[in-house]
Amino acid sequence: MIGRGLKIVIAVLGTAILIMALYLMHLRREAETMESAPMAQPLAPPASGPEQQVTVYLPNDEDGSLRALSVSRALPSDNGERARVALQALITLCLRPDSRHPLGEGSAVQDVFLMDENSAVVNLNARFAEGHRSGIEVEWLTVESMVLTLKAQLPLLTRVRFLVDGNSPESLAGHVALGGWLEVALVSEAAARQGGGAE
Amino acid sequence: MLNRHSIFVGVTALLFLLQARAVAPAAGQLSVFAPQTRYQVDVGVRDGVDYVGLTDLLEPLGQMEAKASGASYVLTFNGRKSEFRDGKREVRASGTATIELNARFVILDDRGYVPVASITRLLPYVTGKTVMYHPASRRLFVDAAEFSFTAELRHDPARLVLSFPSPVKPSIAIEKGLVRLLFQREPVVNAGPDEVAYHDTFLSGTRFREVPGGAELTARVLKTAKVSSSEDGRTLTIHAAPGAVADAPPPEPAPAITSTSAAQEAASAPAAPRGPPFVILDPAHGGSESGSALSQTLAEKTVNLSIARLLKKDLQARGIAVALTRSGDETLTWNQRAEAANTSRALIYVVLHSSADGHGVRLYTAMLQEEAGAGEDGRKRRGFVPWEKAQSAYLQPSRHAAAAMADECRKAGLPVRESAAPVAPLNSVTMAAVAVEVAPLGKEAGELATAQYQEMIARALAKGIAGLTGGGGKAR
């Protein structure tokens, strides 16, 4: 025969186990939600410096055009960081709900490395490539707009290379080859051919 | 009061009317090849038009429900609803699209019948699948179920090696000077020229043709031959039998299996041009690599292949020799595609893409610095060149080809853009090379799967390419 005291202890322990199990499930759900949520926190310290006009080239899927647009941003003195801020400004505009060339949620530029005054390496985050739509034109408009935006910041730039999360990808989303250096002059010429507003 | 004569006339008229409404069977069969199944359906004739039953045709392909009520016939296939009316040509498919059949829709015993000639146009709307119909063999390929083969003449000892992406087991007939392989169970099609001359001491040539229910490959051999198959069934080798001696020159191959309709079609079709192809078409992606998802059910690789086949057909009708890098759902790397183009000795390479974004047709040439001193045909080049820059000597002919295709697309009323872009494998192709990306005219990606739009694109591109031949594809 089980005593009354023992029954109470078993009941209390059982209730505690149940509550802990529910709490554990809640914690797990929360962790999963955090994993799948886009990175909301900044990847680099906010740029400091005087507000200046930055020229970005906004792509438009409807007619395949690129439109030069001036936006105001606080630009740091470092050239690589200035280039990153300019590219991030372009991406921010593309992430807006009314964008005519939408990019995947969480797309960002992690770094822009300047090898010398003529060569830049742009490191995009993994979400940029994962969330990008697939197709020659949509991929090429993205690349063209970034190269022209960089060129506007770095007038001596002659070649650009793109990395995704530190690795050299074969293509952006299955169509446009990104394995090597892109000649800025050829990109500008191509943009001008299709009325893309290259300088 | 009716007399006997009136009753007789009335009964005869009634019987005549019933007879006229019936779809007579025994007009042959339609072979359907889908990735998951293969079956045959009966084809009936009514008023001289071949008809096929929708239930017979679609039931093995997915979830199907059909309901006939009076003159109305409603078909639901994998959740897509289509409405037909007895005696009418118009079909309302998937809520919005109206398709016109070649002949009237017929309801008989609550079963719906459509003209065979309309199934290529109708089925993409009704089922959301891509289909290709080969009338000469009465074979219908669903979702790119067909596959092609490669034929290579090897020496020491001389033998013809046929390689297939899937196992095959053809019926084999060997007679003096001829080896016939008849493929009826396998969806074998031909991606290259139908007739190939080898001028070898063992093999003088091969001929591929579609016969009712299948395809036949005939090899003209000069010695007694044997056919052996590899263990996995993917390779067939035609070789000389042990102790074989030279036979008398073989006669021209006579049709082994034929019918009036197939013979008539063969007679009316333009002769397959001989020699290397003028143009090599490359439907991008394929196999495990689907390309972009144009819609929930439509993969880019399937649309690319459909357009390539239509373009091939159109070019061949203009007397232009064409080859395809893939004619089924095969996986090829970009390097394999460039290699296939470069070894084909063609003059133009066209890689076909499709996209749900934007509108119309986009044409791209390689993004490379033009090689100094490169001629119109790129032949001034000397010495070794990097694989990634092989196209640099051919930029002028590439731009010329892109402009010619763009002009014809504009004439057809299609929005067109031309540009240069780093698109694989253009940089490694040693001939005029153009990438074409086709987008819908409107906002619906489903338009890309319609035969009407695909035919319009293929026609415009074919006209552009034909304009480059300088006369019927003969100028090389």
Boltz contact constraints between the chains, C-beta under 6 A:
constraints:
  - contact:
      token1: [A, 61]
      token2: [B, 357]
      max_distance: 6.0
  - contact:
      token1: [A, 61]
      token2: [B, 358]
      max_distance: 6.0
  - contact:
      token1: [A, 64]
      token2: [B, 417]
      max_distance: 6.0
  - contact:
      token1: [A, 134]
      token2: [B, 292]
      max_distance: 6.0
  - contact:
      token1: [A, 135]
      token2: [B, 292]
      max_distance: 6.0
  - contact:
      token1: [A, 135]
      token2: [B, 355]
      max_distance: 6.0
  - contact:
      token1: [A, 135]
      token2: [B, 357]
      max_distance: 6.0
  - contact:
      token1: [A, 136]
      token2: [B, 353]
      max_distance: 6.0
  - contact:
      token1: [A, 136]
      token2: [B, 423]
      max_distance: 6.0
  - contact:
      token1: [A, 136]
      token2: [B, 437]
      max_distance: 6.0
  - contact:
      token1: [A, 137]
      token2: [B, 358]
      max_distance: 6.0
  - contact:
      token1: [A, 137]
      token2: [B, 362]
      max_distance: 6.0
  - contact:
      token1: [A, 138]
      token2: [B, 357]
      max_distance: 6.0
  - contact:
      token1: [A, 140]
      token2: [B, 421]
      max_distance: 6.0
  - contact:
      token1: [A, 176]
      token2: [B, 422]
      max_distance: 6.0
  - contact:
      token1: [A, 177]
      token2: [B, 422]
      max_distance: 6.0
  - contact:
      token1: [A, 177]
      token2: [B, 424]
      max_distance: 6.0
  - contact:
      token1: [A, 186]
      token2: [B, 367]
      max_distance: 6.0
  - contact:
      token1: [A, 190]
      token2: [B, 419]
      max_distance: 6.0
  - contact:
      token1: [A, 190]
      token2: [B, 420]
      max_distance: 6.0
  - contact:
      token1: [A, 193]
      token2: [B, 419]
      max_distance: 6.0
  - contact:
      token1: [A, 194]
      token2: [B, 417]
      max_distance: 6.0
  - contact:
      token1: [A, 194]
      token2: [B, 419]
      max_distance: 6.0
